[in-house]
Each structure stands twice: as structure tokens, then as C-alpha cells.
């Protein structure tokens, strides 16, 4: 979802475990996994025998839910580091300003883009080669009066931005994270991992309890992310000099991330969430310490995708729905499917780069200016209070 913000390192050990380019690249890979999975579900009916690929060794590369859990763990890491950028009592206020400017402008642009794109969606009759998912999403149209209120709250905006469900969770935990970090420092970060345990006693209905259960399950991701940051120096000592351990973490992490899909579990059940969260955490550590993996993640193409990953995540589904009925016309031939994937990837990356240049970067810069202004005013107020 969001690209990692740069943080201030304080020691060589910290520098080794906060190789943010590797984390940015890892976020880009996760965004690509989401895009590929949505393409897969666009051209392959769920009953199609090729769905067995989703239950095999390639499961980690095709599990969009696992990729989202990786987003959450990464957010827990980099947002905890972001809190340390501030000083004194102003740290939380500065952190909050950065998050608002980081999350909302690209979200608003993505909602408006998806809403405008919806007027150009084509109907897809049965037998055309696209799945019911495309038929359902291409039939989603709203008036501006229906869309406008949704711009104020991170989320799917009633279906205009289906991937927005994860942004709603990101927004909730962005607000909760300062309290989570304070709790972890006061006691121990492991207290943040009780969410899935509590979720076991919460039923799946009514709707408000289902939402509470989902938040408790996702707290495991963010809690692990907080723990990875707070234990960064210890992890550097344990893993940094042992490449065999780092390789094992990469393999085990990928396995755990895809296990719920490969095992045909319910991906929203507590055991599946714990598996994906632990897999994501292992992959984060491996990305920082397993040198071959880190070199790949820090390569120019992967870093480019990582840099634009937030907008890529937000925009790709509208591009997919626009293009799929126009390309897949003859029952979904192999040529059509490959062409669709190539075009969706190219167009989505182009739009994402434009959004990064003209929306994300200016918004980040504006947020930093507000933070600096806030810091100066708080500094003046603090000096006056001491007189």
C-alpha cells in the first residue's frame, strides 16, 4: 500500500536492519502479487481446473491476501520508525500529519479515477472469456453525490474502490500505532500479539462483531511489525551474520505466506492469519539480511515498482476492468490472457508513476512542510512556557 518513509538510523546495527530500499522493493513485489492475482481471477473462473495452481508451490506468488498481510507487517515496521523521527511530545502529532498527507491524496485521486473509469466499463456477456468478478465490478456505477462522502473515510467507498478495504484497516492502525508502541515500550511488544487469541471468542455475526474480529486478527500483523522494529538490533546480531538462517527465513516465510491457500484453509480464520503474518515477518527479516534477496529487492526495476506501489495497488483494478472485456473476446485464449496481463501491468505502472510524480511526492513534501511548521511553533510555545 504505502511506500516506506525514510527514518533516522542511530547505529551501524540499526542501519543493517533498516535497509529501507529492500523493504520498499518488497512492498513492490507484494503489489505485483495482488495485480497478478486479480488478473488471474479475471480470466480464470474459480471452478476452472487451473485453480489448482493456487494450491501448489506457486501459492505465495498468487495469494493477494498474503500480500496484504505483508503490507500490514511492513507498515508496522516503518511506521514505528516514523514515530521516532519526531522529538518529545510533538512526535505523535508530526507522525499523524505525515500519515494524513501520505494516505489521503492518492486515495482521493484513485477513487475519482475509478469512478470516472466506471462510466467506460463494458458489459461482458457470458461466454466472453471473463469471469463473473468482472461482470459484477463493471456493473458498479454511482452518482457523484454517492461517491463524495466516501472521500472522507479510507475504505472501498461502497464498491468504487474494492481494494480500499485494506486502506480502512491501514487507517485504523495508523491511528492506533502510537498507543501500541507506547504499550510495547511500557511492557513488552509481545502483548500486541493477543488479537487472534481474543478473536477466537468473537462470533462471525452480527456485522459489527465480524469487523471487530477482523481488526483483532490484523493487529497481529501490526504488532509483529512493531516488534521487528523494536528488536532490530537483536535481529541484526542473530541473523545478519548467518546467511543460512536468513535463507531459511526466506523459505519458511514464503511457505507460511502461501500455506493457507495451498491448504485450502479459510483465509480469514485465525490460524490462517497467524500463518500469513508470521510468514510476512520472516520475509521482512530475510529481505533485510539475506544478501541475494536484498540485492534483487534493491535492483532498479523492483525499487521503481516499490516506489509507485501505493498507487499501483489503488489503480490497477480499474485498469483491469477497463481492459479485460476489450481484450478477452474469444473465450479467453492464451494470447488474450497474456496480452491482458502485459497491458494491465504497463498501463498501471505508467499511471502509478504519474500519480507518484504529481500526487504522492507533492503530498509528502506538503506534509513535511506542515510538520516543520508545527515543530517550530511547538518549539516556540515550549520556550515561552519555560519563562
Rosetta blueprint (number, residue, H / E / L):
1 X L
2 X L
3 X L
4 X L
5 X L
6 X L
7 X L
8 X L
9 X L
10 X L
11 X L
12 X H
13 X H
14 X H
15 X H
16 X H
17 X H
18 X L
19 X L
20 X H
21 X H
22 X H
23 X H
24 X H
25 X H
26 X H
27 X H
28 X H
29 X H
30 X H
31 X H
32 X H
33 X H
34 X H
35 X H
36 X H
37 X H
38 X H
39 X H
40 X H
41 X H
42 X H
43 X H
44 X L
45 X L
46 X L
47 X L
48 X L
49 X H
50 X H
51 X H
52 X H
53 X H
54 X H
55 X H
56 X L
57 X L
58 X L
59 X H
60 X H
61 X H
62 X H
63 X L
64 X H
65 X H
66 X H
67 X H
68 X H
69 X H
70 X H
71 X H
72 X H
73 X H
74 X H
75 X H
76 X H
77 X H
78 X H
79 X H
80 X H
81 X H
82 X H
83 X H
84 X L
85 X L
86 X L
87 X L
88 X H
89 X H
90 X H
91 X H
92 X H
93 X H
94 X H
95 X H
96 X H
97 X H
98 X H
99 X H
100 X H
101 X H
102 X H
103 X H
104 X H
105 X H
106 X H
107 X H
108 X H
109 X H
110 X H
111 X H
112 X H
113 X H
114 X H
115 X H
116 X H
117 X H
118 X H
119 X L
120 X L
121 X L
122 X L
123 X L
124 X L
125 X L
126 X L
127 X L
128 X L
129 X L
130 X L
131 X L
132 X H
133 X H
134 X H
135 X H
136 X H
137 X H
138 X H
139 X L
140 X L
141 X L
142 X L
143 X L
144 X H
145 X H
146 X H
147 X H
148 X H
149 X H
150 X H
151 X H
152 X H
153 X L
154 X L
155 X L
156 X L
157 X H
158 X H
159 X H
160 X L
161 X L
162 X L
163 X L
164 X H
165 X H
166 X H
167 X H
168 X H
169 X H
170 X H
171 X H
172 X H
173 X H
174 X H
175 X H
176 X H
177 X H
178 X H
179 X H
180 X H
181 X H
182 X H
183 X H
184 X H
185 X H
186 X H
187 X L
188 X L
189 X H
190 X H
191 X H
192 X H
193 X H
194 X L
195 X H
196 X H
197 X H
198 X H
199 X H
200 X L
201 X L
202 X L
203 X L
204 X L
205 X L
206 X L
207 X H
208 X H
209 X H
210 X H
211 X H
212 X H
213 X H
214 X H
215 X H
216 X H
217 X H
218 X H
219 X H
220 X H
221 X H
222 X H
223 X H
224 X H
225 X H
226 X H
227 X H
228 X H
229 X H
230 X H
231 X L
232 X H
233 X H
234 X H
235 X H
236 X H
237 X H
238 X H
239 X H
240 X L
241 X L
242 X L
243 X H
244 X H
245 X H
246 X H
247 X H
248 X H
249 X H
250 X H
251 X H
252 X H
253 X H
254 X H
255 X H
256 X H
257 X H
258 X H
259 X H
260 X H
261 X H
262 X H
263 X L
264 X L
265 X L
266 X L
267 X L
268 X L
269 X L
270 X H
271 X H
272 X H
273 X H
274 X H
275 X H
276 X H
277 X H
278 X H
279 X H
280 X H
281 X H
282 X H
283 X H
284 X H
285 X H
286 X H
287 X H
288 X H
289 X H
290 X L
291 X H
292 X H
293 X H
294 X H
295 X H
296 X H
297 X H
298 X L
299 X L
300 X H
301 X H
302 X H
303 X H
304 X H
305 X H
306 X H
307 X H
308 X L
309 X H
310 X H
311 X H
312 X H
313 X H
314 X H
315 X H
316 X H
317 X H
318 X H
319 X H
320 X H
321 X H
322 X H
323 X H
324 X H
325 X H
326 X H
327 X H
328 X L
329 X L
330 X L
331 X L
332 X L
333 X L
334 X H
335 X H
336 X H
337 X H
338 X H
339 X H
340 X H
341 X H
342 X H
343 X H
344 X H
345 X H
346 X H
347 X H
348 X H
349 X H
350 X H
351 X H
352 X H
353 X H
354 X H
355 X H
356 X H
357 X H
358 X H
359 X H
360 X H
361 X H
362 X H
363 X H
364 X H
365 X H
366 X H
367 X H
368 X H
369 X H
370 X H
371 X H
372 X H
373 X H
374 X H
375 X H
376 X H
377 X H
378 X H
379 X H
380 X H
381 X H
382 X H
383 X H
384 X H
385 X H
386 X H
387 X L
